[in-house]
Structure formats: C-alpha cells, structure tokens
Amino acid sequence: MIRHQWRGFNQKGNLMKTEAVLNVLQHLQNQICWALEQQEGTTQFVSDEWQSALGVGQSRVLKQGAVWEQAGVNFSHVKGAAMPASATAHRPELAGAPFEAMGVSLVIHPRNPYVPTSHANVRFFVAYPEGQAPVWWFGGGFDLTPFYPFDEDILHWHQTAQKLCEPFGEQVYAEFKAWCDDYFYLKHRQEARGVGGLFFDDLNRWDFATCLDFIRQVGEGYLTAYLPIVARRKTMPYGERERQFQLYRRGRYVEFNLVWDRGTHFGLQSGGRTESILMSMPPLVRFEYAYQPEADSAEAKLNAYLQPRDWLNTLSMK
C-alpha cells in the first residue's frame, strides 16, 4: 500500500483552513440527515449536543423508524495532548504529538433485511510535533454491507464511487477501492464485511483545497450511491427467516468495529465520548454457534460476495 510523504501547512500551496473543513463537515451532517429523513417520512433525527474535556460534538440518532431501525450521524471536533497509539501505528514519528481531529461518521442500520447496512466517514487530522511544522491529512470513505445482495445495487454503488473519483485521477478509484477491501476485512473470519466501496487515509497528496473538495465529493457521493438502493428495497416483503439472518449477520459488524476498526480504537484510546463512539453498534444483534445457512438458500448466496473482487468488470459483463 502506498504511503504518502507528510506535508506541513507551510509548504507551497498547502494552507490549512480549519474553519473551511468545519463548514464542509457540518454541512454534510445536515445534508445527510435531511436526505435520510426524506426516506423515512415522519420519524426524525434527535440531536444530542455534547461537550467534554477533549472538545465538542453533535450526535444525531434516528431510532425505530419505518425504514431506519437505527441511523446515527455524528460530528465531532476534538483536541488532545498526545496522539493515541491507534493513530501513530503507521506514523511513529508523530507519537506523543498534540493533535486536533474533526469528522463526520455515520452508520445506517435499516429495518428491512433487503436494504443493506451502510457506513460513511470523512475526517481531518492535524498533528503538532514539537519544533516542527504542523502535519495535516484527510481520511474517509464509504462501504456497503448487504445481507441479501443484488448485483444491480452493487454495480450502482461502485459506479458512483468510480465516477466521483475520476476528476481526481485515473487510478484513485482502483487504489481506494483496494484499500477499502483490505481495511474492511475480518481476518479472523477470512471474509469481507460487505462489498466494499472506498477507503483512504493519510490523504495530503494534493493541495489543501483539492483534498477538501474530495472529501466533500465522498460525502455527497454516499447519498448518490445509497439512496437509490434504499428506494428499490425498502418495501420488499420479508419474514422472520430474513429478519433472523439480518440479526445474525449484524454480529459481523459488531466484531469488526470492536476488534479491527481504527476509528473505534482511536475514540476509546483518546478518551472520547463513548456513547457517540459506539453509536455504530446495531440496536439488535444475535450470535449463533457454528451457524451454516442451508445449501443453495438465499442466505447461502451471500458467501460468494464476501471476498473482494472487481465488481465493475464482473457485474457489468453479466
């Protein structure tokens, strides 16, 4: 995986504008919450503004809706005296440096098992190593976790991801798609969390304005990718069998977030707000020892989708 050389604020063409980042992030939170509420109809997000020793934030949660069993869209802006271990594993030269972090993170758990779970995140970090220029980078992405996958949904998801990446370089989609496949992989299960999407970190290869525009496109692209899938699947009939399989597969989401997710580890290690950090957990989940779906069942078909592949080429050729 390519790692980019760190670039400080004072280099030519890289002027940090923290307020500009905050404006983009807060606008995305408003935009995404409004769009999700339109799918729902009457149930709305409840806003929980919080303040701690590290900073401020706003958690917005929609619970027990007709479409969204639970949807959370969080904004946070925090500062700390020392970068936690989860943030410096790949950048040891910044260990112990004061930091500033801000971002919007969302996890959507639908009620209907035919609607995939989705996740998106855009974030901005600044480290302040002693005696050196500050170092900044962006991160984020979005990924899709279906329980009953449909090829047209997966193709649309990845076509949207590819299209938003195209203005930034021919290889950007392929690189960030591969990074997503690698990141959202449950090594202890030897399976992907879902069908991927985009993931990136350490992003400062372009000037500041271009990087900021990219995370804006990712946030808006998430809605373009997800909402048509929701509209197609949210009224599909389902029964107890589908519901139980949905709850079982949600267990994989819990496993990934608690065992592997760097964002969860960063929040807990830095002393962040636990309720907001664990907002990503599904409201209901079940575990079953050594479960195996019936051969050739709709549930068994999911296994074929849980290894990374070139979705654009394999699905567009069908």
C-alpha positions, 0 to 999 in steps of 0.5 A: 500500500502506498504511503504518502510523504507528510506535508506541513501547512507551510509548504507551497500551496498547502494552507490549512483552513480549519474553519473551511473543513468545519463548514464542509463537515457540518454541512454534510451532517445536515445534508445527510440527515435531511436526505435520510429523513426524506426516506423515512417520512415522519420519524426524525433525527434527535440531536444530542449536543455534547461537550467534554474535556477533549472538545465538542460534538453533535450526535444525531440518532434516528431510532425505530423508524419505518425504514431506519431501525437505527441511523446515527450521524455524528460530528465531532471536533476534538483536541488532545495532548498526545496522539493515541497509539491507534493513530501513530501505528503507521506514523511513529514519528508523530507519537506523543504529538498534540493533535486536533481531529474533526469528522463526520461518521455515520452508520445506517442500520435499516429495518428491512433485511433487503436494504443493506447496512451502510457506513460513511466517514470523512475526517481531518487530522492535524498533528503538532510535533514539537519544533516542527511544522504542523502535519495535516491529512484527510481520511474517509470513505464509504462501504456497503454491507448487504445481507441479501445482495443484488448485483444491480445495487452493487454495480450502482454503488461502485459506479458512483464511487468510480465516477466521483473519483475520476476528476481526481485521477485515473487510478484513485478509484482502483487504489481506494477501492483496494484499500477499502477491501483490505481495511474492511476485512475480518481476518479472523473470519477470512471474509469481507464485511460487505462489498466494499466501496472506498477507503483512504487515509493519510490523504495530503497528496494534493493541495489543501483545497483539492483534498477538501473538495474530495472529501466533500465529493465522498460525502455527497457521493454516499447519498448518490450511491445509497439512496437509490438502493434504499428506494428499490428495497425498502418495501420488499416483503420479508419474514422472520427467516430474513429478519433472523439472518439480518440479526445474525449477520449484524454480529459481523459488524459488531466484531469488526468495529470492536476488534479491527476498526481504527476509528473505534480504537482511536475514540476509546484510546483518546478518551472520547465520548463513548456513547457517540463512539459506539453509536455504530453498534446495531440496536439488535444483534444475535450470535449463533454457534457454528451457524451454516445457512442451508445449501443453495438458500438465499442466505447461502448466496451471500458467501460468494460476495464476501471476498473482494473482487472487481465488481465493475468488470464482473457485474457489468459483463453479466 
